[in-house]
Amino acid sequence: MANARKTAVKVLVKIEKEGAYSNLAVAEALKTAELNPQDKALATALIYGVLDRKITLDFILSKFLKTPVSKTEPFTLAVLRTALFQIKYMDKIPESAAVNEAVKIMKSSKFSRNSGFVNGVLRSVLRTEVLLPEGDTAEDLSVKYSCPLWIVESFLADYGVEDTKALLEESLKPAGTVLRINTQKADAEMIKKELGDTPFTQKGNSIELVKGIDISKSPLYKKGLAYVQDYASQRAVETLSPKANDRVLDMCSAPGGKAFTMANLMENKGEIVACDLYPHRVELIEKSARRLGLDIINTKVLDATKFDESLGQFDCVLCDVPCSGLGVIRRKPEIKYTKADDFEELEKIQLSIVKNAVKYLKKGGKLLYSTCTLRKAENEKLVISLKKEYNDLYLISEKTFMPHKDGADGFYCALFEKE
């Protein structure tokens, strides 16, 4: 039988060394590891907990290490972080158990020579309290909320101290699983029946699961009665509000949630051309559309930065562009540790895509520009640039969804009409 803590350590090393996506790495590990449901839950909590709190954990560990945290052997560091997270943030796990299990993992690994070192560091942690910064400087907030300095500085510049603190605090809370009812196959009563004793809350055609379940194994998923889509994403599509018999272009569609919601709003009448750059992601959209019974969705492999005249023109264009993803770090905490330099070209790519979107739009048609980030450079500032360049584009509305205010992922959308 596999060990939950050791499984967590291995996944954390994989994410750190290979840059693996946390959701994919966790799913793969839990599929192959022989863990009971309780141990799977523990492994998952440890992985996401360490990713969420890594900067804070490293700040504490640095007080007990003679060399920089970055110089510590990766497997050993993952064991230290995992044990420290249990000590500081998991009240139901005895401190002694966290330490003893960490030492056992080290002794059973090829880094067994470091078991005494791990034991010594963790025993020192138990004896000495390390206080976290309480100030409002970017440096203080970075440590307290375990968020890289450049992101904190970006939020402070865009939103000020109070909203930044609220955003960062919300980013450390677990995100709920939100489903959109596929109204072509189901209604709220059918969903309630399928969920049985699983607790949930309902808002219109949205269902939020109070306790997470494996959606891929649920009858809801298999029967195509619902699909995963956050509130903010749903509201954005409702803002575009495509009608039955419209012709709609979804330029950066995968994994397809917005296309599915548009198809529902259109009563599965008309045409949606759902595009993505990569064939395997296009196949994912096709497979899900079949499961949901949404046959107005046609897919196409498309580089959205290049105009394809053969597509023709559309009543509605959805332009959900690649972005820094800083609105969904509570779901994908590894995004936090991407370097600022990696996002340097994003704004140029986004502008290129939305300029093509304008070309696909009929006169009188509607264009929705959206991102799952909260950086104004990728949102409001880009929209200002677009308005200056196109006199025939009228900005109808724009909305920034804030996790601490809207109970949703961080998300931005701007709706235009072509005169």
C-alpha positions as CSV (number, residue, x, y, z in Angstrom):
1,M,0.0,0.0,0.0
2,A,1.4,3.4,-1.0
3,N,1.9,6.2,1.6
4,A,-0.1,9.4,1.2
5,R,2.7,11.6,2.4
6,K,5.3,10.0,0.2
7,T,3.0,10.3,-2.8
8,A,2.6,14.0,-2.0
9,V,6.3,14.5,-1.8
10,K,6.9,12.7,-5.2
11,V,4.2,14.9,-6.9
12,L,5.6,18.1,-5.4
13,V,9.1,17.2,-6.7
14,K,7.7,16.5,-10.2
15,I,5.9,19.8,-10.2
16,E,9.0,21.6,-9.0
17,K,11.5,20.0,-11.3
18,E,9.4,19.4,-14.5
19,G,6.9,22.3,-14.3
20,A,4.0,19.8,-14.4
21,Y,0.5,21.1,-14.0
22,S,-0.7,20.4,-10.5
23,N,-4.2,19.0,-11.5
24,L,-2.6,16.6,-14.1
25,A,0.2,15.5,-11.8
26,V,-2.2,14.9,-8.9
27,A,-4.7,13.0,-11.1
28,E,-1.9,10.8,-12.6
29,A,-0.4,10.0,-9.1
30,L,-3.8,9.1,-7.5
31,K,-4.6,6.9,-10.5
32,T,-1.5,4.8,-10.1
33,A,-1.0,4.9,-6.3
34,E,-2.7,2.3,-4.3
35,L,-4.3,4.7,-1.8
36,N,-7.7,4.4,0.0
37,P,-10.1,7.4,-0.3
38,Q,-8.9,8.9,3.0
39,D,-5.2,8.7,2.0
40,K,-6.1,10.1,-1.4
41,A,-7.7,13.1,0.3
42,L,-4.7,13.6,2.5
43,A,-2.2,13.4,-0.4
44,T,-4.2,15.9,-2.3
45,A,-4.5,18.3,0.7
46,L,-0.8,18.1,1.2
47,I,0.1,18.8,-2.4
48,Y,-2.1,21.8,-2.8
49,G,-1.4,23.0,0.7
50,V,2.3,23.1,0.1
51,L,1.9,24.8,-3.3
52,D,-0.4,27.4,-1.8
53,R,1.9,28.1,1.1
54,K,5.4,27.5,-0.4
55,I,6.8,31.0,0.1
56,T,5.6,31.1,3.7
57,L,6.9,27.7,4.4
58,D,10.3,28.6,2.9
59,F,10.4,31.8,5.0
60,I,10.0,29.7,8.2
61,L,12.5,27.0,7.0
62,S,15.1,29.6,6.2
63,K,15.3,30.4,9.9
64,F,16.6,26.9,10.6
65,L,18.8,26.2,7.6
66,K,22.5,27.1,7.3
67,T,22.3,27.3,3.5
68,P,19.6,29.0,1.3
69,V,16.4,27.0,0.8
70,S,17.1,27.1,-3.0
71,K,20.3,25.0,-2.4
72,T,18.5,22.3,-0.5
73,E,18.2,18.9,-2.3
74,P,14.7,18.9,-3.9
75,F,13.4,15.6,-2.4
76,T,14.6,16.6,1.0
77,L,13.0,20.1,0.7
78,A,9.7,18.6,-0.4
79,V,9.7,16.4,2.7
80,L,10.5,19.4,4.9
81,R,7.8,21.5,3.3
82,T,5.2,18.7,3.6
83,A,5.9,18.1,7.2
84,L,6.0,21.8,8.0
85,F,2.6,22.4,6.3
86,Q,1.1,19.6,8.6
87,I,2.6,21.2,11.7
88,K,1.5,24.8,10.9
89,Y,-1.8,24.3,9.0
90,M,-3.3,20.9,9.7
91,D,-4.6,20.9,13.3
92,K,-5.9,17.3,13.2
93,I,-2.5,15.8,12.6
94,P,-0.3,15.5,15.7
95,E,3.1,17.4,15.3
96,S,5.0,14.2,16.4
97,A,3.3,12.2,13.6
98,A,4.3,14.9,11.0
99,V,7.9,14.7,12.1
100,N,8.1,10.9,12.5
101,E,6.5,10.3,9.1
102,A,8.9,12.7,7.4
103,V,11.9,10.9,8.9
104,K,10.5,7.6,7.8
105,I,10.1,8.9,4.2
106,M,13.7,10.1,4.2
107,K,15.1,6.8,5.6
108,S,13.3,4.8,2.9
109,S,14.6,7.0,0.1
110,K,17.9,7.2,-1.7
111,F,18.5,10.4,0.3
112,S,18.5,8.5,3.6
113,R,21.7,10.3,4.7
114,N,19.5,13.4,5.2
115,S,17.1,11.8,7.6
116,G,19.0,13.2,10.7
117,F,19.0,16.6,9.1
118,V,15.3,16.6,8.5
119,N,14.6,15.4,12.0
120,G,16.8,18.1,13.5
121,V,15.2,20.9,11.4
122,L,11.7,19.8,12.3
123,R,12.5,19.4,16.0
124,S,13.9,22.9,16.0
125,V,10.7,24.2,14.3
126,L,8.6,22.7,17.1
127,R,10.7,24.4,19.8
128,T,10.9,27.9,18.2
129,E,8.0,30.1,17.0
130,V,8.7,32.1,13.8
131,L,6.5,35.2,13.5
132,L,5.3,36.1,10.1
133,P,5.4,39.8,8.9
134,E,2.3,41.8,9.8
135,G,3.0,45.0,7.7
136,D,1.4,46.1,4.5
137,T,4.5,46.4,2.3
138,A,4.7,44.2,-0.8
139,E,7.5,42.2,0.9
140,D,5.4,41.6,4.0
141,L,2.3,40.5,2.0
142,S,4.4,38.3,-0.2
143,V,5.5,36.2,2.8
144,K,2.3,36.3,4.8
145,Y,0.1,35.2,1.8
146,S,2.7,33.1,0.0
147,C,2.6,35.1,-3.2
148,P,5.6,36.1,-5.4
149,L,6.6,39.8,-5.0
150,W,5.9,40.7,-8.6
151,I,2.3,39.6,-8.4
152,V,1.7,41.4,-5.1
153,E,3.2,44.6,-6.6
154,S,1.0,44.2,-9.6
155,F,-2.2,43.8,-7.5
156,L,-1.2,46.7,-5.2
157,A,-0.7,49.0,-8.3
158,D,-4.0,48.0,-9.8
159,Y,-6.2,47.6,-6.7
160,G,-4.6,49.1,-3.6
161,V,-3.8,47.6,-0.2
162,E,-7.2,46.4,1.1
163,D,-8.4,44.7,-2.1
164,T,-4.9,43.2,-2.6
165,K,-5.0,41.7,0.9
166,A,-8.5,40.4,0.4
167,L,-7.5,38.9,-3.0
168,L,-4.5,37.2,-1.5
169,E,-6.4,35.8,1.4
170,E,-9.1,34.4,-0.9
171,S,-6.4,32.8,-3.1
172,L,-5.5,30.5,-0.2
173,K,-9.0,29.2,0.3
174,P,-10.2,26.0,-1.4
175,A,-12.2,26.6,-4.6
176,G,-15.5,24.9,-4.9
177,T,-16.6,22.8,-7.9
178,V,-19.2,24.6,-9.9
179,L,-21.3,22.9,-12.6
180,R,-23.4,24.3,-15.3
181,I,-26.6,22.3,-16.0
182,N,-26.8,21.1,-19.6
183,T,-30.4,22.3,-20.3
184,Q,-30.6,20.3,-23.5
185,K,-30.6,17.1,-21.4
186,A,-31.5,18.1,-17.8
187,D,-33.1,20.5,-15.4
188,A,-32.5,21.3,-11.7
189,E,-34.7,18.5,-10.5
190,M,-32.9,15.8,-12.5
191,I,-29.5,17.2,-11.1
192,K,-30.8,17.0,-7.5
193,K,-31.9,13.4,-8.0
194,E,-28.5,12.4,-9.5
195,L,-26.6,14.1,-6.6
196,G,-28.6,12.3,-4.0
197,D,-27.0,13.0,-0.6
198,T,-24.2,15.1,-2.0
199,P,-24.6,18.6,-0.5
200,F,-24.8,21.5,-3.0
201,T,-26.1,25.0,-3.5
202,Q,-27.9,26.2,-6.6
203,K,-28.0,29.6,-8.4
204,G,-30.2,29.4,-11.6
205,N,-28.5,26.9,-13.9
206,S,-25.4,26.7,-11.7
207,I,-24.7,24.1,-9.1
208,E,-21.8,24.4,-6.6
209,L,-20.8,21.2,-4.8
210,V,-20.2,21.8,-1.1
211,K,-18.1,18.7,-0.9
212,G,-16.0,17.7,-3.9
213,I,-16.7,14.6,-5.9
214,D,-14.8,13.0,-8.8
215,I,-16.9,14.5,-11.6
216,S,-15.5,12.2,-14.3
217,K,-16.9,9.2,-12.5
218,S,-20.2,10.8,-11.7
219,P,-23.4,10.0,-13.6
220,L,-23.8,13.7,-14.1
221,Y,-20.7,13.6,-16.3
222,K,-21.3,10.3,-18.0
223,K,-24.8,11.1,-19.0
224,G,-23.9,14.6,-20.1
225,L,-26.3,16.3,-17.7
226,A,-23.8,18.9,-16.5
227,Y,-20.2,20.2,-17.0
228,V,-17.7,22.0,-15.0
229,Q,-17.7,25.8,-15.4
230,D,-17.1,28.5,-12.8
231,Y,-19.7,31.2,-12.1
232,A,-17.6,34.0,-13.6
233,S,-17.1,32.2,-16.9
234,Q,-20.8,31.4,-17.0
235,R,-21.8,35.1,-16.4
236,A,-19.4,36.3,-19.0
237,V,-21.0,34.0,-21.7
238,E,-24.4,35.2,-20.6
239,T,-23.2,38.8,-21.2
240,L,-22.5,37.9,-24.8
241,S,-25.9,36.3,-24.9
242,P,-25.9,34.5,-28.3
243,K,-29.4,33.7,-29.7
244,A,-30.9,30.7,-31.4
245,N,-29.8,30.5,-35.1
246,D,-26.8,32.9,-34.5
247,R,-23.4,32.1,-36.1
248,V,-20.8,32.2,-33.3
249,L,-17.0,31.9,-33.3
250,D,-15.2,30.8,-30.2
251,M,-11.6,31.6,-31.0
252,C,-9.7,30.0,-28.1
253,S,-12.3,27.4,-27.0
254,A,-10.6,24.5,-25.2
255,P,-11.6,22.8,-23.0
256,G,-15.0,24.1,-24.4
257,G,-17.0,25.2,-21.4
258,K,-18.0,28.5,-22.9
259,A,-19.0,26.9,-26.2
260,F,-21.2,24.5,-24.3
261,T,-22.9,27.3,-22.4
262,M,-23.4,29.3,-25.7
263,A,-25.0,26.2,-27.2
264,N,-27.4,26.0,-24.3
265,L,-28.3,29.7,-24.6
266,M,-28.9,29.1,-28.3
267,E,-31.2,26.1,-27.6
268,N,-28.8,24.0,-29.7
269,K,-29.8,25.9,-32.9
270,G,-27.5,27.8,-35.2
271,E,-23.7,27.2,-35.5
272,I,-20.7,27.5,-33.1
273,V,-17.2,27.2,-34.6
274,A,-15.0,26.2,-31.7
275,C,-11.3,26.6,-32.3
276,D,-8.0,25.9,-30.7
277,L,-4.4,25.9,-31.6
278,Y,-3.7,22.2,-30.7
279,P,-5.4,19.2,-32.3
280,H,-5.6,17.2,-29.1
281,R,-7.4,20.1,-27.4
282,V,-9.8,20.3,-30.3
283,E,-10.5,16.6,-29.9
284,L,-11.3,17.2,-26.3
285,I,-14.0,19.8,-27.3
286,E,-15.5,17.3,-29.8
287,K,-15.6,14.5,-27.3
288,S,-17.3,16.6,-24.7
289,A,-19.8,18.1,-27.1
290,R,-20.9,14.6,-28.2
291,R,-21.3,13.6,-24.6
292,L,-23.5,16.7,-23.9
293,G,-25.5,16.2,-27.2
294,L,-24.6,19.7,-28.4
295,D,-24.5,19.1,-32.2
296,I,-24.3,22.8,-33.3
297,I,-20.6,22.9,-32.2
298,N,-18.2,22.4,-35.1
299,T,-14.5,22.4,-34.3
300,K,-11.4,23.6,-36.1
301,V,-7.7,23.7,-35.4
302,L,-6.8,27.5,-35.6
303,D,-4.0,29.8,-34.8
304,A,-6.0,32.7,-33.4
305,T,-3.1,35.1,-34.1
306,K,-3.6,34.5,-37.8
307,F,-6.7,35.6,-39.7
308,D,-8.5,32.9,-41.7
309,E,-10.8,34.5,-44.3
310,S,-12.4,31.2,-45.1
311,L,-14.2,31.2,-41.8
312,G,-16.5,34.0,-43.0
313,Q,-18.3,36.4,-40.6
314,F,-20.2,35.9,-37.4
315,D,-23.0,37.4,-35.3
316,C,-21.0,36.8,-32.1
317,V,-17.3,36.3,-31.4
318,L,-16.0,35.1,-28.1
319,C,-12.3,36.0,-27.6
320,D,-11.2,34.3,-24.4
321,V,-7.5,34.9,-24.8
322,P,-4.4,33.2,-23.3
323,C,-3.5,35.1,-20.2
324,S,-1.4,35.1,-17.0
325,G,-4.1,33.2,-15.2
326,L,-3.8,35.2,-12.0
327,G,-7.5,35.0,-11.4
328,V,-7.5,31.3,-10.8
329,I,-4.4,30.7,-8.6
330,R,-6.7,29.2,-5.9
331,R,-7.3,26.4,-8.4
332,K,-3.9,26.3,-10.0
333,P,-1.4,27.5,-7.3
334,E,1.6,26.6,-9.4
335,I,0.7,29.6,-11.7
336,K,2.0,31.9,-8.9
337,Y,5.5,30.7,-9.4
338,T,5.7,31.5,-13.0
339,K,8.3,34.3,-13.6
340,A,7.1,37.7,-14.7
341,D,9.4,37.5,-17.7
342,D,7.4,34.5,-19.0
343,F,4.4,36.9,-19.5
344,E,6.2,39.6,-21.4
345,E,4.8,38.7,-24.8
346,L,1.2,38.1,-23.6
347,E,-0.2,41.5,-24.2
348,K,1.0,41.5,-27.8
349,I,-0.5,38.1,-28.4
350,Q,-3.8,39.1,-26.8
351,L,-4.0,42.3,-28.9
352,S,-3.2,40.3,-32.1
353,I,-6.0,37.8,-31.3
354,V,-8.7,40.4,-30.5
355,K,-7.8,42.4,-33.7
356,N,-8.5,39.3,-35.7
357,A,-11.8,38.8,-33.7
358,V,-12.9,42.2,-35.0
359,K,-12.3,41.1,-38.6
360,Y,-14.6,38.1,-38.1
361,L,-17.4,40.2,-36.7
362,K,-20.5,41.3,-38.8
363,K,-21.8,44.8,-38.6
364,G,-24.1,44.9,-35.6
365,G,-22.4,41.8,-34.2
366,K,-21.1,41.4,-30.7
367,L,-17.6,40.7,-29.5
368,L,-16.7,39.5,-26.0
369,Y,-13.1,39.9,-24.9
370,S,-12.3,37.9,-21.7
371,T,-9.4,36.7,-19.5
372,C,-9.0,34.7,-16.3
373,T,-6.5,37.2,-14.9
374,L,-6.8,40.3,-12.8
375,R,-3.9,42.3,-14.3
376,K,-5.2,45.6,-15.7
377,A,-2.4,45.5,-18.3
378,E,-4.1,42.5,-19.9
379,N,-7.7,43.8,-19.3
380,E,-8.7,47.4,-19.0
381,K,-5.5,48.8,-20.6
382,L,-5.8,46.5,-23.6
383,V,-9.5,47.4,-24.1
384,I,-8.5,51.1,-24.1
385,S,-6.0,50.4,-26.8
386,L,-8.6,48.6,-28.8
387,K,-11.1,51.4,-28.5
388,K,-8.5,53.9,-29.8
389,E,-7.8,51.8,-32.8
390,Y,-11.4,51.0,-33.9
391,N,-13.9,53.8,-34.2
392,D,-16.7,51.4,-35.2
393,L,-16.4,49.4,-32.0
394,Y,-18.7,50.5,-29.2
395,L,-17.9,49.3,-25.6
396,I,-21.3,48.2,-24.1
397,S,-20.0,46.9,-20.7
398,E,-17.0,45.6,-18.8
399,K,-16.8,43.7,-15.6
400,T,-14.1,42.4,-13.3
401,F,-15.1,39.5,-11.2
402,M,-13.2,39.5,-7.9
403,P,-13.1,36.3,-5.8
404,H,-13.6,38.1,-2.5
405,K,-16.5,40.1,-3.8
406,D,-18.3,37.9,-6.3
407,G,-17.6,34.4,-4.9
408,A,-16.1,33.4,-8.2
409,D,-12.8,33.0,-10.0
410,G,-11.0,36.2,-10.9
411,F,-12.2,37.0,-14.4
412,Y,-12.6,40.0,-16.7
413,C,-14.9,40.5,-19.7
414,A,-15.6,43.4,-22.0
415,L,-18.5,43.4,-24.4
416,F,-18.3,45.3,-27.7
417,E,-20.8,45.9,-30.6
418,K,-19.6,46.6,-34.1
419,E,-21.5,49.6,-35.5
